Amino acid sequence: MRSYNHYSSDANRSAAQNPSDMVFAIVLAANTAQTITLPAGLKTSLASFTSTVPFYVNFNSTGATQIAAIVPVANNTNGTAPVFNPTVKFLSNQSSISIIAPSAGVVTIEFFNVV
């Protein structure tokens, strides 16, 4: 997995990162959560998400069990709610995440080592 390198010609104008050599494409059926096993050896990484549809990701687990993502239909104030359309997230010693979308679509995830 490539390291994350951020390039900027001017901090106020444009920025870019190297493309990843570890990319997942997750095909989602409507309202069906999928648990995604993250790349082996993932210790300290960034995950960059893009999607063809709005989606939710649950990064929480209880012990070794991943909490399934849901499309919220009521308040959740216990700290286990999924994140709506995350862009870039720092992942450390995590083995899985759960993704769901209210409609069918594709979510891509690029992984980068943090050095």
Secondary structure, 3 states (H helix, E strand, C coil): CCECCEEEEECCCEEEECCCCCEEEEEECCCCCEEEECCCCCCEEEEEEEECCCCEEECCEECCEECCCCCCCCCCCCCCCCEECCCEEEEECCCEEEEECCCCEEEEEEEEECC
